[in-house]
C-alpha cells in the first residue's frame, strides 16, 4: 500500500449519469438485508480478523514459513465456510495462492478479487507500543472509535478480509448479484515472484470482467477517494569494491580509492541542483500532464502544515517546478533505500572498507518501462565509476505503472458504491506507490483493476505500530457489496 496521492479528473460520459438514479433505487432494495447482516455480525467479523492477525505470516523470513502456510490454510477454510466453491490451496515455487469461486450463473458478470495474506517483518520490534502479532484495539485522535494495532492490520489482511466478509454477507442474505472469484497470494511483500506464473497458467480459471483490489487508501474518513493510477518500480542493488581487504586508514588513506566515499559521490551525482535525475534518457518517455489536469490536482485537500507536522519536518523537498502532490504521484523518483559499508559498531575502527553497498528504488510513471530504466541506470552508473574501483549493479524486482480510466464501468460502480456508504462522491486520485501486479493483470488477463482501498496515510503500513481503523474496516465491508450490485446493473444497462 502507498501514501501520497493526486487528483486526476476527466470528463465522464453522460450515459452513466442518466442511469445512476435507477440503479441506486434498485440496488438499495437488494442490499437492505445484506447491510443488516453486516451490522449484526460486526463483533464476530472483528474477532475473526484479530485471530488472523495473530499469525505472523512474514513471507520475507524463512523462519516464518509454517506461519505463512498456516494463514493460507485458515483463509481457505474460511472461504469454504462462507460458501465459496472449488476452494484450493494452489502450490507455487514459493508460498501458495488461495483460490475460491462462486459461479451462480455463467451469463452474469464475474468479479475477480485479489488480495495478499503475507505481511512485512515487524522490525524494528522495540519501536512497537504493543507486540506486532498480539493485536489490540485502542482509540486514537484520528480513530476515536478505535483502531486495530498489529502488523498486517491494514496491509493487507484487514483490507483483504473485508472482501471475505462482504462475500459472506451477500451469500447469507442471498443477494450475490454476480459471479465472484478469489485469488489471494502469500508473496506480495517479496515481489509476487510466482503470481505471474500462476496467472499465465490459469487464464481460463481467472476469466472475469474486472479485478477488484483493496490495498490502497482514501484521503480521509470524510473524504473518500479511489486510486486510478500507480507508479511503476525499478529496484537495484549497487556494490563498489576497492582494495582486496579493509585497509588501515592511516597507512593507506589518500592513496587508494575509498569505496564508501566513491559510492557517496556517485549517488549524490544522480540528482542535479533542481533535484532532477541525471541519468541520460530517464525522462524520455515520461507522460507530461496538461495544465488543466495539473490545475485539477491542485484542488486536492492537501494541507502542507499538517503534512509537515505529521512527519516532524520543517520543509518539503523535491523536484523543482512541481508541487508536493505532483512529486509524489505523477513524477518519477530515485531514492536510496539503504546504504552500508565499513565499520559501524561501537567505538572507533580506523579502516578504509574494501566494499560499499546501497539499495536504490526508482518509482516510474507512464510510459516508463522498468526494464529499460534499469538498463539506463546500469549504463550510467557503470560509466561514472572512477578508476581504482569495480562496480556491480544487481537488478531486483520491478513493475510497470498503471492507469485506470474513470469512465469505465468498473470505476463508475466503485464511485457509486462509495457515494452510497460515505454520502459523497469519491475523488479519483493517482497514487505514488507501486502495485506491479496491476499492470501484469492487464497484460495477461486483459482486465483493468479497480483499487477500492479504505486505509489512511497515517496507518503506518510497513512501520512500527501499523493500524487500521474500525470505521475503515466496517466501511469497506459495507461498501464492497454495493460495488458488486452496481457493477452488475451497469453491465446490464
Secondary structure by P-SEA (a helix, b strand, c coil): cccbbbbbbcccccccccaaaaaaaaaaaaaaaaaaaaaacaaaaaaaaaaaaacccccccccaaaaaaaaaaaaaaaaaaaccccccccccccbbbbbbbbbccccbbbbbbbbbcccccccccccccccccbbbbbbcccccccccccccccccaaaaaaaaaaaaaaaaaccccbbbbbbbbccccccccaaaaaaaaccccccccbbbbcccccccccbbbbbcbbbbbccbbbbbbcccccccccccccccccaaaaaaaaaaaccccccccccccccccbbbbcaaaaaaaaaccccaaaaaaaaccccccccccccccccccccccccccccccccccccccccccccccbbbbbbbcccccaaaaaaaaaaaaaaaccccbbbbbbbccbbbbbbbbcccaaaaaaaaaaaaaccbbbbbbbbcccaaaaaaaaaaccbbbbbcccccccccccccbbbbbaaaaaaaaacaaaaaaaaaaaaac
